[in-house]
Amino acid sequence: MFRYEVTRTRPEYLRGAMPPKVAQRRIQEILCNGELLWKLRPRSYGRANILVAHALNHDLECLELEYPTFMTR
C-alpha cells in the first residue's frame, strides 16, 4: 500500500498525519492565497500563486487538485 520500495514511506511515518482531504484543502488555500479559484483569469489572478515544478500535471492529479494551467509553469 505504501510502495515502500519507491517512497521509503512506512505506515508508522503517517500516524498522526493530517487526513488527505484536509491536506488537499490546505494546499488549495496556499495556492489561491485567499482568491477564489473560479475568479482567476489570465493576467488578472490577484494574490494567487503561480505554481512552478516539474511534472505538475502528474502531481496535481495525484493530489486530486485542479489549478488553472495559466497559473502553472
Beta strands, then each sheet from edge to edge (+ up, - down):
end
